[in-house]
Amino acid sequence: MTSRQSLTCQKHLFDIPADVTYLNAAYMTPILKEAALQGQQAVAGKLHPWETSIPDFFEPPARACGLMADMIGAGADDVALVPSVSYGVAIAVRNLPLLPGQKILVLADQFPSNVYPWQDMAQIHQAELVTIARPKDGDWTSRIIAALDGEVAIVACPQVHWTDGSCIDLVRVGAACRAQGAALVLDMTQSLGVMPFSVRDVDPDFMVAASYKWLLGPYSYGFVYVAPRHQKGVPLEQGWIARKGSDDFARLVDYQSDYLPGAGRFNVGERSNFMLTPIILQALEKLNAWGVEAIADYLSGLTDMIAARAGAMGLTVADKAHRSPHLIGLNFDGGAPDGLTAALADRKIYVSVRGNSIRVSPHIYNEAQDVEKLFSALEDIL
Ligand SMILES: Cc1ncc(COP(=O)(O)O)c(C=O)c1O
């Protein structure tokens, strides 16, 4: 039996009480119990700073970048640490060329951290921000490719739309961008860790993801992948730790013009992040051990169940060809009833409302019983 077939619900690794039905990973996930222990130890470590050694500044964050690189098929040096998606997108803005009259493509209702920076950039360069309308058939991929008219300099999009889980085929979009000479900037916050993705197949210019959702990580901790062709670019900050030889604390004022190799120059200041790094290390080790494909298989079993139950209640969902394995919108024509999430929360069932949809987002700690609880509550309330 392969590991893909053997993956089962991992709720025992999390501190989720039996009466809580948590189907809201797209909002944020719980961290692993083991990660919480490591995090508590890391906080206690600051009681005794004399025990923090110079390698502690460098080795754990490098390991975090290495684990992320393993997940996305990148080299360990191609990944840097960022505190947020907006920070990672700002790196892309700083390093991509844009001429007056050229276009930047984004999707309708895209998450603001991957829209505001492009609005600003377009205005500064007298370029145009083009928003792809939400396709009725859920096929974003064809609309993005059709919009690549030779004037598009940058496509900034996710792999999965944060509101309803509709998917973009990044392999096709990446190929189309390359063919047209457009740069591709990805916000993978709503899919990385639970949906297969490889920079080798997609070849984005920049990819950024926050870790506090599907990566089971802490808040204020994210990753940026920088394609080798941009690694000589300009970082947002000129901090000491991103410079060559920064591990020689006695010689930090022998100022260096060279940076760390690869994407090292793009790291956020204080990237050592002693308290949060142990948490993400636990999470990435687990996710990589389970395997992203196996997680996606497991979760698509749950979203298929959700889709079938929603259909039986007359709610519409994206068809299987265009929906993600882990995040699914149950669409109410004319909007979700007022107070629905509160009525569910009263029963300790947690989902989100985004636009006209209830957004249901299971992770590896969920099982069929959670789907049953959600739908029996919905049948009761509606
Ligand atoms: C798609 C997406 N990107 C990014 C974020 C978070 O952005 P930031 O890290 O800039 O706060 C979210 C949060 O909901 C999101 O859904």
PDBQT file of the ligand as one rigid body, heavy atoms in Angstrom, charges set to zero:
ROOT
HETATM    1  C1  LIG A 401      -5.271  34.496  -0.764  1.00  0.00    +0.000 C 
HETATM    2  C2  LIG A 401      -4.725  35.175   0.449  1.00  0.00    +0.000 A 
HETATM    3  N1  LIG A 401      -3.545  35.806   0.366  1.00  0.00    +0.000 NA
HETATM    4  C3  LIG A 401      -3.016  36.421   1.422  1.00  0.00    +0.000 A 
HETATM    5  C4  LIG A 401      -3.666  36.453   2.643  1.00  0.00    +0.000 A 
HETATM    6  C5  LIG A 401      -3.001  37.164   3.800  1.00  0.00    +0.000 C 
HETATM    7  O1  LIG A 401      -2.262  38.270   3.322  1.00  0.00    +0.000 OA
HETATM    8  P1  LIG A 401      -1.167  38.988   4.237  1.00  0.00    +0.000 P 
HETATM    9  O2  LIG A 401      -0.152  37.953   4.548  1.00  0.00    +0.000 OA
HETATM   10  O3  LIG A 401      -0.634  40.092   3.382  1.00  0.00    +0.000 OA
HETATM   11  O4  LIG A 401      -1.863  39.455   5.473  1.00  0.00    +0.000 OA
HETATM   12  C6  LIG A 401      -4.910  35.833   2.768  1.00  0.00    +0.000 A 
HETATM   13  C7  LIG A 401      -5.658  35.877   4.031  1.00  0.00    +0.000 C 
HETATM   14  O5  LIG A 401      -6.838  35.561   4.104  1.00  0.00    +0.000 OA
HETATM   15  C8  LIG A 401      -5.445  35.164   1.637  1.00  0.00    +0.000 A 
HETATM   16  O6  LIG A 401      -6.630  34.519   1.708  1.00  0.00    +0.000 OA
ENDROOT
TORSDOF 0
